[in-house]
Amino acid sequence: MEWSIQDLARSAGTTSRTLRHYGAVGLLEPSRVGSNGYRYYDEQALVRLQRILLLRELGLGLPAIAEVLNGQRDSSTALETHLELLEQERRRIGRQIDSVRTTLRKLKGGERLMAEEVFDGFDHTRYEEEVTRRWGADAYRRGDQWWSSLSADEKKAHQQEQVDIATAFGDARAAGLAAGSDEVQAITRRLHVWLQPAVSSVSAGYFAGLGQLYVDDPRYGFEGAGAEFVRDAMKIYSERNLGA
């Protein structure tokens, strides 16, 4: 059995353009190409696409996904690993849901909030390996020490500022503002200031590189064209304000 590129895109909740891009970068080649130039995919390709989408959901960029797929050619074993990771994520999300329910119940009932309840499931340490790989162990240690030093209210305020900044970027893009406009650069300055307590020194390379990470990794709160808009704004801000 096989599927056309349109059928596969529709079933997977993605687009034909995305599938063609996956083919162009060597992630998902069509099983065959018809005489009319149409691309078709068999069951093996179907399973491979499932693995790609699972890895995307786990936050991996396309280069990292390629490494995983090349290193795990046994689809059954790989899917068992994916399943365990998804189960872990489901348990974490379940803890977050319970945390929010508890917070709502206590707020409505006038009960005292407990920090360990409010932030149950919000485990920033799951980024330790990634931060260490990208920016070194000292970067993670400094950020972790700073975060641990905050009170529950301070953590909540810091998280809310991130949400507010993301919302401001979205509103600016929806209004048709350019990434280099004064309004958007003011929002970008807020992001730069927001990062400083955790990072200490936000260099031009770090800030611009983080912008690209927002494009590559949806876990950071910016997706699709919105992430590209933020990346462009951060690159402009770096060039104008942070030097080399």
N, C-alpha and C positions, 0 to 999 in steps of 0.2 A: 504494500500500500504506500502511496505517496501523496504529498500535498503540494499545491502550487504555493508560490511565495505569498500571494494574497490570502489564501486560506490559512496558511501557517501564521501569518501576522495577525489575522483576526482571532484565531484560536488562542494565541499566546498573549493577546492584549498589547501588541507592539505595532510597528509599522513596517511596510515593505522597505522603506528607506533604511531603517535600522538594520534589517536583515541583510540588505545589500552592503551596508557598512561593515557588519560582522564578517561578511564574505571577503571584503576588500582587505581587511586586516588579518585574515587567515583564521578567524575564530570559527566560522560556520560556512563551509563551502556547500553549494547545492549538490545534491546527489547526482543530478543530471541537468543539462540545459537542452531544452527542446529546439527543434529546427526553427521555431518562431522566436527563439531567444528567451523564452520563458524559463524561469528557474523552478525546479521541483526538488522536494525533500522527502527522504524515506524515513523509516522508523528510527534508524540510527541517528539521523540528523535531528529528529524530534527529541530524542533523549539528550543529545548534546546541547540543544537549545535550552532544555529544561535546566541543565547544569549551569549554563551561562546565566540564565535569569536568576537562579538560586544564588549564585555567587555575587551577582549584582545587588540582590536584596541584602546580602551580608556586608555590602559596602566595598567590595573590591573593584578596582579600576580594570579596564580592559587588558593592559599589559600583565597585571597580576593574574587575571583570569586565564590568560594564555599559558602562563607558567603552570598554574594548577592543572589545567586540562592536559598539558603535555606531560606532566609528572604523574597523572592518575588516569591511565588508559583503560583501567577496568571500571566500566560504568557502574556496575553493581556495588563495588566497594566504595566508589566515590559517592554514590547516592546515599549509602548508609552513613557516611561521614556527614553529608549535607543534612540528613534527617536528624542526626543527633544535634547538630548546630541549631537547626530550626526548633527542635524541642527545647533546647536551652533558652533560645530567644523567646519562645512561647511562655516558658516559666517566668522569665524576667518581665515580660509584658504583663503577665498575670499579676505579678507582685506590684507593678506600677498601678494597675487598675484597682487592686485592693487598697493601695496607698491613697489614691485619689478619693475612693469611696470613704475611707476612714477620715480623711481630712474634711470632706464635705459634711459627714455626719457630726464631727466634733465642732465644726464651725457653726452649723445650724443649732447644735445643742448647747453651745457655749462652753464646751469642754476644753481642757488644756491640750495643746498640740505637743507631740513628742517628735523631735527631729528625726529619730531613727524610723518613725512611722511615715513621716512626710516624704522622706527621700528613699524609702525602701524600693529597690529595683532600679534606682537611678545611679548606676555604678560606673563612675567615670574611669575606674581603674581598668575597664575592659579595653581602653585605648593605649594602655601602657606599652605594649609591644610595638604598636604602630608609631607612637610618638618617639620612642627610643630609637627605632629604625630610621626615622626621618631626621630627627634633630638631636639625638644623643640622650644618654641616660641622665645627664645633668639637667636637661630641659624638662624631662618628665619629673625628676625629683623636686625641682624648684616649683613646678606647677602643682604637684601633689601636696607639697608642704604648705603652699599658699592656700589651696582649696581647703585643706584640713584645718587651717587656722580660722576659717570663717565661721560665724555663727549661722544658725539655721535661717534667720532673717536675711543675713548678708548673702547667703547662697541663693536664696529665693530671688532677691533683688538682682543679683548678677545674671541669673538665668532669664529673668523677665526682661532685662535690658537686651539680651541677645534676641529674644522674640520681637521686641520693639524695633530693633535695628533691621531685622529681616523684613518686618512688615513695612518699614519705611522704604526700604529698597524696592519692595514689590509695588508700593503705591507710586513711587517715582517712575518706575519703568512703565506702569500702566498709564501714567500721565504723559508719557512720551518724552521724558527728560533724557538728555544725553548723559553718558557715564562721566564725562568730563565737566558737566555743568556745576555751577557753584552749589546748587541744592544737593546734588548727589555726592559731591565731594565733601560736603558738610556731614552727610550720613556716614561716609567712609571714614571721616575723622573720628566719629563716634565709635566705629568698629575698631579703629587703631587704639583709641584710648581704652576701650573695653578689654583688649587683649593684653595691655601692658602689665597689669598686676600679676598675671600668671606667667608671663614670658620674660619680664624685666626689660629686655632690649629687643624691640621689634625692628629688625633691619629691613632695608628695601627688598633684599632677596627673600627674606622670610615672609614678608607681607605679600609680595607678588606671588610667591610659591604657594602660600596658603590660599590665595584666590583661585589658582589652578586646582588645588585640592578640593575646593568647594564644587568645582565642575565635575571632577572625577568621582567624588564620593558623596552620595545623597544623604548620608547620615548627618552631615553638618548643617542641614536645614535649608540649603539652596538647591533647587533642581532645575534642569532643562535650561531654557533661555534665560531664566531668572538668575541662575548660577553664572552664566556667561556674562551677564550684565554686571553682577557684583565683581567678578574677576577683572573685567575691563576697568571698572571704577578703582579697584585696588591697585592695578598696574599703573594707572594714571596718577593716583595719589602717591605711590612709591616714587615715581619719577619726579614728581613736583616737589615732594616734601622730605623724602628720606635719603636722597643722594644715591650713591653707588652701593 
